[in-house]
């Protein structure tokens, strides 16, 4: 669908009060190579009778200015440290970008998946292509649709903030815009403290094998499929009934069932999507595949990270199997691989990741990899800046990274969005919509 976006205003929003002028070091986890990009969120809001668009815009700009005081590093700029030993934030109150725009879209245009990967690109008109070249950490675009609805596109530099931290930042911004609190009342209060995830000195040996950083051979043109073939966005919803059916199927179809085994919704859903994706791609049976997913470490490290810590506080869980095993051994097998990958993550595991990425700049490869991120647990569905809660939450651009996103007014339901090579999309959608695997 062709649509137009007209930018009415683009301005730099500075913090509303004096903030420290300083250099802040990012942690080893923040500085990882695979996090050097901008996370781009898209929120869609219904029209509200009597809403004054100018007042709404002014409140959002004022609130952004206010939130950049306690979150002053978000008004800074990220750069590489001299000597290449990591990243740092230059804090000089440089500010965040705010854009107001209008579009001839309507809210109904968001009822289904976009027809191509970059369809909603203009709803965040300032894409940051290199997060280390002095671009803003935060970009916000408010776009008014022709039926009175609105979208909010938000870009946040992943080096500075993880998903949980981003959700807290956005909900705090929304609360200020809706006059629900003052800056002094924000909960949780933002905490920097990146030194808590510094590597231990001197380095110590850890008996941990990090599959997420190991490379597997490309036996069937995996990379070329995703780089040369057109990717088609998909979106499939799963309600509580579907998730419970997947849990029952995983237990029923598990080839090795430990006594008392249970699975979470994430474990069975991610296993189901991974298997559907693997089977649809028509890869060689001996091609090794990985499912990488983020595991929150805030309460897995010792001591626990403080409430309000908004840096990258996750490591990658890794489940690995061949195409043949994923296809033949069933949903329970894949679910158990994911469960075991989660259970491996303790304090020593986290510290060994910190040490690995600090000393060797270890980073995951792309061959055979499906990356899954659980946006449904970040509080994004609650971001209300005065127009009610969003009726749609998702990425600006649907990509090969798989996202689990919330579903409006269905607290027990989720939606899985991922872009799949055109030659495989029909088979993938058929498989993923079948609960009996």
C-alpha positions in Angstrom: 0.0 0.0 0.0 1.4 3.4 -1.0 0.9 6.1 1.6 2.3 9.5 2.3 3.8 11.1 5.4 4.3 14.9 5.7 6.7 16.1 8.4 5.4 19.2 10.0 8.1 19.7 12.6 11.5 18.2 13.5 13.2 19.6 16.6 15.9 18.7 19.1 14.5 18.4 22.6 17.0 19.3 25.4 16.6 18.3 29.1 14.4 20.8 30.9 16.9 21.3 33.7 20.7 21.2 34.2 22.2 17.7 33.8 25.7 16.5 34.5 28.3 17.0 31.7 30.4 13.9 31.8 31.6 10.7 30.1 29.8 7.5 31.2 31.2 4.1 30.3 28.9 1.5 29.0 29.2 -2.1 30.2 30.7 -5.0 28.3 27.2 -6.3 27.6 26.1 -2.8 26.3 29.2 -2.7 24.0 28.6 -6.0 22.2 28.8 -5.8 18.5 25.4 -7.2 17.8 23.7 -4.5 19.9 25.0 -1.6 17.9 21.6 -0.7 16.3 18.5 1.2 17.1 15.4 -0.6 18.4 12.4 0.9 16.7 8.9 0.6 18.2 5.6 1.4 16.6 2.5 2.2 18.7 -0.9 2.9 17.2 -3.7 4.8 19.0 -7.4 5.2 18.3 -8.8 8.7 17.8 -10.4 10.3 20.8 -13.3 12.7 20.5 -12.4 16.3 21.6 -8.7 15.6 21.6 -6.6 18.7 20.9 -3.7 17.6 18.7 -1.6 20.7 19.5 -2.0 20.2 23.2 -1.2 16.5 22.9 2.0 17.3 20.9 3.0 20.0 23.4 2.6 17.6 26.4 4.6 15.0 24.7 7.5 17.4 23.9 7.4 18.8 27.4 7.4 15.4 28.9 10.3 14.3 26.7 12.3 17.3 27.9 11.5 16.5 31.6 12.3 12.7 31.3 15.7 13.6 29.9 16.7 15.0 33.3 16.7 11.7 35.3 17.5 9.8 32.1 20.2 12.3 31.0 22.4 9.7 29.3 19.5 9.3 26.8 20.2 12.9 25.7 23.8 12.1 25.1 25.7 10.5 22.2 27.4 7.1 22.1 30.9 6.7 20.8 33.8 4.1 20.9 36.3 4.6 23.6 39.9 5.4 22.5 41.8 2.1 22.1 38.6 0.2 21.2 38.0 -1.1 24.7 34.3 -0.6 24.6 31.7 2.2 24.3 30.9 5.3 26.3 28.2 8.0 26.3 29.2 11.7 26.0 26.7 13.5 28.2 26.4 17.2 27.3 22.6 17.5 27.1 22.7 17.2 23.3 19.0 16.1 23.3 16.6 13.8 21.6 14.8 14.3 18.3 11.1 15.0 18.2 9.1 14.9 15.0 5.4 15.7 14.3 3.9 14.4 11.0 0.7 13.7 9.2 -0.2 10.8 7.1 -3.1 9.6 4.8 -3.1 6.2 6.6 -6.0 5.1 8.7 -6.1 2.9 11.7 -7.5 0.0 9.7 -4.2 -0.2 7.8 -2.7 -1.7 10.9 -5.2 -4.6 11.2 -2.9 -7.0 9.4 0.8 -7.6 8.8 2.5 -5.1 6.4 2.9 -6.3 2.8 6.6 -5.6 2.7 9.3 -5.2 5.4 9.7 -1.4 5.3 6.1 -0.5 4.8 5.9 1.6 7.9 9.4 3.1 7.6 8.1 6.7 7.2 6.5 6.5 10.6 9.9 7.0 12.1 11.4 9.3 9.5 14.9 9.6 10.9 16.4 6.0 10.8 19.7 5.9 12.7 22.1 3.8 10.5 25.2 4.1 12.7 24.7 4.5 16.4 28.4 5.5 17.0 28.5 8.5 14.6 26.9 11.1 16.9 23.3 10.4 16.1 20.7 10.9 18.9 20.1 8.0 21.4 16.3 8.7 21.3 14.0 9.7 18.3 10.3 10.1 18.8 7.8 10.7 15.9 4.1 11.5 16.5 2.1 11.0 13.3 -1.5 12.0 13.0 -3.6 9.8 10.7 -6.4 11.1 8.5 -9.1 9.5 10.6 -7.9 11.2 13.8 -5.9 8.2 15.0 -2.2 8.5 15.7 1.0 6.5 15.7 4.1 7.0 17.9 7.3 5.8 16.4 10.2 5.5 18.9 13.9 4.7 18.2 16.2 3.9 21.1 19.9 3.1 20.8 20.2 -0.5 22.0 23.7 0.1 23.4 22.2 2.3 26.1 19.0 0.5 26.9 17.6 -3.0 26.8 14.0 -3.9 26.3 13.0 -3.8 29.9 14.8 -0.5 30.4 13.1 0.9 27.2 9.7 -0.2 28.4 10.3 1.6 31.7 11.5 4.7 29.9 8.5 4.8 27.6 6.0 4.2 30.4 7.6 7.0 32.5 7.4 9.4 29.5 3.8 8.5 28.9 2.9 9.0 32.6 4.4 12.5 32.5 2.5 13.3 29.2 -0.8 12.1 30.7 -0.2 14.1 33.9 -0.2 10.9 36.0 3.0 11.7 37.9 5.8 14.2 38.3 9.4 13.5 37.5 10.2 13.1 41.3 7.5 10.4 41.5 8.8 8.1 38.8 8.9 4.4 39.6 11.2 2.8 39.2 13.8 5.6 39.3 16.4 5.1 36.6 19.7 3.6 37.7 23.0 3.8 35.6 25.5 1.7 37.6 27.0 0.0 34.5 30.1 -1.0 36.6 28.0 -3.7 38.2 28.5 -5.7 35.0 32.2 -5.1 34.6 34.4 -8.2 34.1 36.0 -9.5 37.2 39.8 -8.9 37.4 42.0 -10.8 37.0 40.1 -13.0 34.5 39.1 -16.4 35.8 38.4 -19.6 34.0 34.7 -20.6 33.7 33.7 -24.1 32.7 31.0 -22.9 30.3 30.6 -23.6 26.6 28.9 -20.7 24.9 27.0 -22.2 21.9 25.7 -18.8 21.0 29.1 -17.6 20.0 30.1 -20.8 18.1 29.8 -20.9 14.3 28.1 -23.6 12.4 28.7 -24.3 8.7 26.3 -23.0 6.0 25.3 -26.2 4.2 22.4 -25.0 2.2 22.9 -21.4 1.2 21.2 -20.1 4.4 22.9 -16.7 4.3 22.1 -16.1 0.6 18.4 -17.0 1.2 18.0 -14.2 3.7 20.2 -11.7 1.8 19.0 -12.2 -1.8 15.4 -13.4 -1.4 12.6 -11.0 -0.7 11.4 -11.3 2.9 7.6 -11.4 3.5 6.3 -10.1 6.9 4.0 -12.5 8.8 1.8 -12.1 11.9 0.1 -14.9 13.7 -1.8 -14.6 17.0 -2.0 -17.2 19.8 -4.6 -16.9 22.5 -4.6 -18.7 25.8 -6.4 -21.7 24.4 -3.8 -22.1 21.7 -0.9 -21.7 24.1 -2.4 -24.4 26.5 -2.8 -26.7 23.5 0.8 -26.3 22.7 1.8 -27.1 26.2 -0.2 -30.3 26.2 1.2 -31.2 22.8 4.8 -30.6 24.0 4.3 -32.9 27.0 2.5 -35.5 24.9 5.1 -35.5 22.2 8.2 -35.2 24.4 10.5 -38.2 23.7 12.2 -37.8 27.1 10.0 -36.6 29.8 11.6 -36.0 33.2 9.2 -36.5 36.1 7.1 -33.4 36.9 8.2 -31.6 33.7 6.3 -28.5 32.8 6.7 -25.9 30.1 6.1 -22.2 30.1 4.1 -20.4 27.3 7.4 -18.9 26.0 9.1 -22.3 25.8 6.4 -24.0 23.8 5.6 -21.1 21.6 9.2 -20.3 20.7 9.8 -24.1 20.1 6.7 -24.2 17.8 7.7 -21.1 15.8 11.3 -22.4 15.5 10.2 -25.8 14.2 7.8 -24.2 11.8 10.5 -21.9 10.5 13.0 -24.6 10.2 10.7 -27.0 8.3 9.5 -24.3 6.0 13.0 -23.2 4.8 13.7 -26.6 3.2 17.3 -26.8 4.4 19.5 -29.9 4.3 18.6 -32.3 7.2 22.1 -32.0 8.7 22.1 -28.2 8.8 22.6 -27.1 12.4 20.2 -24.4 13.5 20.1 -22.1 16.6 17.4 -20.3 18.4 18.8 -17.3 20.2 16.6 -15.5 22.8 17.2 -13.0 25.5 17.3 -14.0 29.2 16.8 -11.3 31.8 19.7 -11.5 34.3 18.6 -8.9 36.8 17.8 -11.5 39.4 20.2 -14.2 38.1 23.5 -12.3 39.0 24.8 -12.0 42.5 24.1 -9.5 43.9 20.9 -8.7 41.9 20.8 -5.6 39.8 18.9 -2.7 41.4 15.4 -1.9 40.4 15.5 0.8 37.6 18.7 -0.5 36.0 18.0 0.2 32.4 21.2 -1.0 30.7 21.5 -4.3 28.8 20.9 -6.8 31.5 20.4 -10.0 29.4 22.4 -12.7 27.9 21.5 -14.9 24.9 20.0 -18.3 25.6 20.9 -20.8 22.8 19.0 -23.9 21.8 20.7 -25.8 19.0 19.6 -28.8 16.9 19.8 -30.1 13.3 16.9 -29.6 10.9 16.4 -33.4 11.0 16.1 -33.5 14.8 13.8 -30.5 15.0 11.5 -32.0 12.4 11.4 -35.5 13.7 11.8 -35.3 17.4 8.7 -33.2 18.1 7.6 -30.2 19.9 8.6 -31.5 23.3 12.2 -32.0 22.2 12.5 -28.4 21.0 10.7 -27.1 24.1 13.1 -29.0 26.4 16.2 -27.6 24.5 14.9 -24.1 25.2 14.0 -24.9 28.8 17.5 -26.3 29.4 19.1 -23.2 27.8 17.3 -21.0 30.2 18.1 -23.1 33.2 21.9 -23.0 32.5 22.0 -19.2 33.1 23.2 -18.5 36.6 25.7 -16.0 38.1 28.8 -17.8 36.8 27.3 -18.2 33.3 26.6 -14.4 33.2 30.1 -13.5 34.4 31.6 -15.8 31.8 29.6 -14.0 29.1 30.8 -10.7 30.4 34.4 -11.9 30.3 34.1 -13.4 26.8 32.6 -10.3 25.2 35.1 -8.1 27.0 38.3 -10.0 26.2 37.5 -11.5 22.7 34.6 -9.4 21.5 32.7 -12.7 21.0 29.5 -12.2 19.0 26.9 -14.5 17.6 27.0 -15.5 13.9 24.1 -15.4 11.5 24.3 -18.9 9.9 21.3 -21.0 10.9 20.1 -18.5 13.5 16.6 -17.4 14.4 16.6 -14.6 17.0 13.5 -14.3 19.1 12.6 -11.4 21.4 9.7 -11.3 23.8 8.3 -7.8 23.6 5.1 -9.0 25.2 6.8 -8.8 28.7 8.1 -5.2 28.5 4.9 -3.3 29.4 4.7 -1.8 25.9 0.9 -2.4 25.8 0.5 0.1 28.7 2.2 3.1 27.0 -0.6 5.7 27.3 0.5 9.3 26.7 -3.1 10.6 26.9 -4.8 8.8 24.0 -5.5 5.5 25.8 -3.5 2.3 25.5 -2.2 1.4 22.1 -4.3 -0.9 19.9 -1.2 -2.1 18.1 2.4 -2.6 19.3 5.1 -3.8 17.0 8.3 -2.9 15.2 8.6 -0.1 12.6 10.1 -2.7 10.2 9.2 -6.4 10.3 12.5 -8.2 9.8 14.0 -11.7 10.0 14.2 -11.2 13.8 11.2 -12.9 15.4 9.2 -10.8 17.9 6.5 -11.9 20.3 4.3 -8.8 20.8 1.2 -8.1 23.0 -2.3 -8.2 21.6 -4.6 -5.3 22.4 -7.2 -6.0 25.1 -6.2 -9.7 25.3 -3.8 -10.0 28.3 -3.3 -13.8 27.7 -2.7 -13.6 24.0 0.4 -12.8 22.0 1.3 -12.2 18.4 4.3 -13.6 16.6 5.8 -11.4 13.9 8.7 -12.3 11.6 9.7 -11.9 8.0 10.2 -15.1 6.1 11.8 -15.7 2.6 9.1 -15.5 -0.1 9.6 -19.1 -1.2 8.9 -20.4 2.3 6.2 -18.0 3.6 3.2 -20.1 2.6 4.5 -23.3 4.2 5.7 -21.4 7.3 2.2 -19.8 7.9 0.5 -23.2 7.3 2.8 -24.9 9.9 2.8 -22.2 12.5 -1.0 -22.0 12.5 -1.3 -25.7 13.2 -1.2 -26.4 17.0 -0.5 -30.1 16.5 3.1 -30.5 15.7 
